[in-house]
Amino acid sequence: MPERKEYTQRERRYVQEYVNERFPDREFVIYNVAIGPPPESLAKAHPEVPLEHFRRWRLYADAIVGWKGLLILVETKLRNPKHGIGYLLQYAPLVHQTPELAAYMGRPIQLRLVTPREDPRVIQVAATHNIIVDIFYKPWVGEYLREVGLM
């Protein structure tokens, strides 16, 4: 039986490096942020339970960045950037319903898909939905993509 490789969380490292390099002057960043309100039926059935308990039933975005009066919703995809478009479209209407972001409700939302390789089809589709595709390459990402046969 072939030896199994140890799992490495790459996208968390990738999103942190991206935010640190692209937004050094940010007001704030929240990584792995639960988006939207808790499921209404659960919250009503259990009003005594703190909001944090319902995190597992909410959707998660890679990051929310407060920058120059905007809320930037960041989704990173190392391997399949086309999936990021759907996630961003699903998350966007939930941002202003997120209790943890109540202080920033009036800010416009900017959607960003971050990926290491340019894919013209993804860029074209993203543009039709006002999603910025930011190509962000790091040598360690290139090594990983070569390792899995994507480069």
C-alpha positions in Angstrom: 0.0 0.0 0.0 1.5 3.4 -1.0 2.4 5.7 1.9 -0.1 8.4 2.5 1.1 12.0 2.5 0.4 14.2 5.5 -2.4 16.7 4.8 -1.2 20.3 4.6 -3.6 23.2 4.8 -2.4 25.4 1.9 -5.2 27.8 1.2 -5.1 29.2 4.8 -1.4 30.1 4.3 -2.1 31.4 0.8 -4.9 33.7 1.9 -2.9 35.1 4.8 0.1 35.8 2.5 -2.2 37.4 -0.1 -3.9 39.7 2.5 -0.6 40.7 4.1 1.0 41.6 0.7 -2.0 43.2 -1.0 -3.5 45.1 2.0 -0.8 46.1 4.3 -2.7 49.2 5.2 -6.0 47.4 6.0 -8.2 48.4 8.9 -8.9 44.8 9.8 -9.0 41.2 8.5 -11.1 38.2 9.7 -9.9 34.9 8.3 -12.2 31.8 8.0 -15.2 34.0 8.7 -18.7 32.6 9.3 -21.0 34.4 6.9 -24.6 35.2 7.4 -26.9 34.8 10.3 -27.3 31.5 12.2 -30.1 29.3 10.8 -33.3 31.1 12.0 -35.1 27.9 13.1 -32.1 26.9 15.4 -31.7 30.3 16.8 -35.4 30.6 17.7 -35.6 27.1 19.1 -32.6 27.8 21.3 -32.4 31.5 22.3 -30.3 30.6 25.3 -27.5 29.3 23.1 -24.8 31.8 22.2 -24.3 32.8 18.5 -20.9 31.2 18.4 -22.5 27.7 18.9 -24.2 28.0 15.5 -21.0 28.7 13.6 -20.8 25.2 12.2 -24.2 25.7 10.4 -23.1 28.8 8.6 -21.0 29.3 5.4 -17.4 30.3 5.6 -15.4 32.7 3.5 -11.6 32.7 3.4 -11.4 36.3 4.5 -13.1 39.6 4.9 -10.8 42.6 4.7 -11.8 46.2 5.8 -9.9 48.5 3.5 -10.5 52.1 2.3 -14.2 52.1 3.2 -14.9 48.7 1.6 -15.6 45.2 2.8 -13.5 42.9 0.6 -14.8 39.4 0.5 -11.8 37.1 -0.5 -12.1 33.6 -1.7 -8.9 31.8 -2.7 -8.7 28.8 -5.0 -5.4 27.1 -5.7 -6.7 24.3 -7.9 -10.2 25.1 -9.3 -10.8 28.8 -9.5 -14.1 28.4 -11.3 -15.6 27.1 -8.0 -14.6 30.4 -6.3 -17.1 32.3 -8.5 -20.0 30.3 -7.1 -18.9 30.7 -3.5 -18.5 34.4 -3.8 -22.0 34.8 -5.4 -23.4 32.7 -2.6 -21.6 34.6 0.2 -22.1 38.2 -1.1 -25.7 38.7 -0.1 -25.0 37.2 3.4 -22.2 39.6 4.3 -24.5 42.3 5.5 -26.5 39.8 7.5 -23.4 38.7 9.5 -23.8 39.7 13.1 -20.1 39.9 13.7 -19.9 42.6 10.9 -22.7 44.7 12.2 -20.4 47.7 12.7 -19.6 47.7 8.9 -23.1 47.2 7.5 -23.1 50.3 5.4 -19.9 49.5 3.5 -19.9 48.4 -0.1 -18.7 44.9 -0.8 -16.0 44.0 -3.3 -15.7 40.4 -4.4 -12.2 39.0 -5.0 -11.2 35.6 -6.3 -7.5 34.9 -5.7 -5.7 32.2 -7.7 -2.2 31.5 -8.8 -2.8 30.9 -12.5 -4.6 32.9 -15.1 -7.6 31.3 -16.7 -9.2 33.5 -19.3 -12.6 31.8 -19.0 -12.7 32.3 -15.3 -11.7 35.9 -15.6 -14.4 36.5 -18.3 -17.2 34.9 -16.2 -16.1 36.6 -13.0 -16.1 40.0 -14.8 -19.8 39.5 -15.7 -20.5 39.3 -11.9 -18.2 42.2 -10.9 -15.7 39.8 -9.3 -12.1 40.9 -9.4 -9.8 38.0 -10.2 -6.4 38.6 -8.6 -3.5 36.4 -9.9 -1.3 35.9 -6.9 1.7 33.5 -7.4 4.1 32.3 -4.8 7.0 29.8 -5.5 5.7 27.3 -2.9 2.3 27.3 -4.7 4.0 26.6 -8.0 5.8 23.6 -6.3 2.5 22.3 -5.0 0.8 22.7 -8.4 3.6 20.8 -10.1 3.4 18.1 -7.5 -0.3 17.5 -8.2 0.2 17.8 -12.0 -1.5 21.1 -12.6 1.6 23.0 -13.8 
